[in-house]
Amino acid sequence: MALTTERTQAISAKRNEERRVLAGTMVGTTIEWYDFFIYAQAAGLVLAGLFFAPLAGENEPLAQLIAWASLGISFLFRPLGAIVAGHLGDRIGRKAMLVFTLVMMGAATALIGLLPTFDQIGVSAPILLIVLRILQGFSAGGEWGGAALMSVEHAPINKRGFFGAYPQIGVPVGLILATGVMIIVTTSMSDEAFLSWGWRIPFLVSVLLIVVGWVIRRAVAESPVFKEMQTRKRESAAPLKQLFQNHSRQVILTALIFIANNAAGYMLIAFFGSYATKPAEAGGLGMERTPVLIASTVAAAFWLASTMLGGILSDKIGRVRTFQLGYAFLFIWAIPMFLLIDTGDIVWFALSLIILASGLGFSYGPQAALYAEMFPAQVRYSGVSIGYALGAILGGAFAPLIAQLLLDQTGQSISIGIYLMALAAISFIAVTLVKETRGVALGISTHE
């Protein structure tokens, strides 16, 4: 009887810890990506005029291109954040780095909300903005790998896709939160007030979110795989050296696998809203801002559901097959999507985004599980973080900028669809080159 009671208590304790892990990874990535998406949306709505227009000689299209470039520049520092956080995460633990990256991201976001504009302090304003964007990129580079490993390394072997989907859904949840806050702010004041000071509110809200995330993440236990490494005293003296000497192929593949999803995701996050709401004379569709933001929020909800479904499906049919389904869908939908968007009708616009988001999760939900299973424990944090960061540079970093350039040069949004098709083909081939990983052991003993 006593043994039965102890066993029941142990099972209950394990389940409680799993819930804390899932909550901690999801809440943390939600807050991190809220911070990132607020900037992406502000770059499309207001930052061009407030920080970059004077640099562009009051040339509005050029100012918008510079604003999109400022969105992308932080991605260049993701690999540095991934290297530092990955190295330390492989040596001192996943948990410590998760707390550190969360606080750094939140601090940078809040400070953006306090920045003076170009009219107030001149060229120092865009310089300081870029510095804070670099800090955001550094933080984001280390965030995802730690969250992914905390979830997957705590998971039962047959539920890694499901557990790994939790840090992934932090992205659409963060988008819903960011867009929701932006809707509330933009509809509760005049355009003049929003441009004057209201745009700062979404950035300052990050302070409250960081406190919540810090409390939740502090309660999460360290990854069991890292504990195993500590117990056996197998921490590598040079995990980065091991990574690039023995696992460079996996790093390259993880980067290529991610590029199409990341590019399409940033089109959904940033470009579509800007393209839809710009006046026709500025190359946009002249749609009203609030309905467009609502459409993006609804699409994000579908992205959330498809991401969970993608993770669950990968536990049943495999990671590679699920990714292939997602990228085949993106390839097929890329051009029809723009044909609907270009109608300028809010119903067709919303439907096009919802369909995109419904397929996007199949190449996102299984990502944490696939990447964790591709690397041995001693270099896993470094491997998944660096591969993810490189994929973000090649995929989403400058996707809105490239899309704007294609639109400006060709005058046809279908050219952007062709660009997305090319990326989908590359990512499809890359994931096809990966041997199915579902069910492999994650402990260090299996990766000698």
HUTA-V488627 format. One record per pair of residues at least 12 apart in sequence whose C-alpha atoms are under 7 Angstrom apart, sorted by the first residue. I is the first residue (numbers start at 1). J is the second residue. Records with the same first field share a line. If there is no record, write none. Layout:
I: J, J
//
This chain:
18: 154
20: 220
21: 150, 151, 220
22: 151, 163, 166
24: 216, 217, 220
25: 147, 151, 166, 167
26: 166, 167, 169, 170
27: 170, 213
28: 102, 213
29: 167, 170, 171
30: 170, 171, 173, 174
31: 174, 209, 210
32: 102, 105
33: 171, 174
34: 174, 175, 177, 178
35: 106, 109, 206
37: 175, 178, 269
38: 178, 202, 203
40: 71, 270
41: 270
43: 67, 68
44: 270, 274
45: 274
46: 195
47: 67
48: 63, 64, 67
50: 117, 118
51: 117, 118, 125, 126
52: 66, 67, 126
65: 401
68: 400, 401
69: 398, 401
70: 130
72: 397, 398
74: 133, 134, 136, 137
75: 137, 392, 393, 397
76: 393
77: 134, 137, 138
78: 137, 138, 140, 141, 389
79: 141, 386, 389, 390
80: 138
81: 138, 139, 141, 142
82: 141, 142, 382, 385, 386, 389
83: 382, 386
85: 97, 142
86: 142, 381, 382, 385
87: 239, 240, 382
89: 381
90: 378, 379, 381, 382
91: 235
93: 222, 226
94: 146, 150, 222, 223
95: 222
98: 143, 146, 147
99: 214, 217
101: 139, 142, 143
102: 210
103: 210
104: 139
105: 136, 139
106: 206, 207, 210
108: 132, 135, 136
109: 203, 206
110: 203, 204, 206, 207
112: 129, 132, 203
113: 200, 201, 203, 204
141: 385, 389
142: 385
144: 385
145: 381, 384, 385
146: 381
147: 167
148: 164, 167, 368
149: 372
150: 223
151: 163, 164
152: 164, 369
153: 223, 224, 225
154: 223, 224
157: 439
158: 315, 439
159: 315
160: 315, 369
161: 311, 312, 314, 315, 366, 369
162: 308, 311, 312
164: 311, 366, 368, 369
165: 307, 308, 311, 365, 366, 368
168: 364, 365
169: 304, 307
172: 300, 301, 303, 304
173: 304
175: 300
176: 297, 300
179: 293, 297
181: 202
182: 202
183: 290, 293
185: 198
225: 443
229: 444
235: 378
236: 378
239: 378, 379
240: 379, 382
243: 379, 383
250: 374
251: 383, 387
252: 387
253: 430
254: 371, 387, 388
255: 387, 388, 390, 391
256: 391, 426, 427, 430
257: 427, 430, 431
258: 388, 391, 427
259: 391, 392, 394, 395, 396, 423, 427
260: 395, 420, 423, 424, 427
261: 360, 363
262: 392, 395, 396
263: 395, 396, 399
264: 420
266: 396, 399, 400
267: 399, 400
271: 400
273: 292, 293
277: 289
285: 344
287: 344
295: 350
299: 353, 354, 357
300: 357
302: 354, 357, 358
303: 357, 358, 360, 361
306: 358, 359, 361, 362
307: 361, 362, 364, 365
308: 365
310: 322, 361, 362, 365, 366
311: 365, 366
314: 366
318: 436, 438
319: 366, 370, 436, 438
320: 431, 432, 436
322: 362, 363
323: 362, 363
324: 428
325: 362
326: 359, 360, 362, 363
327: 363, 424, 428
329: 359
330: 359, 424
331: 421, 424
334: 417, 420, 421
335: 414, 417, 418
337: 352
338: 413, 414, 417
340: 352
370: 437
371: 384
372: 384
373: 437, 440, 442
374: 437
376: 444, 447
377: 442, 443, 444
403: 416
//
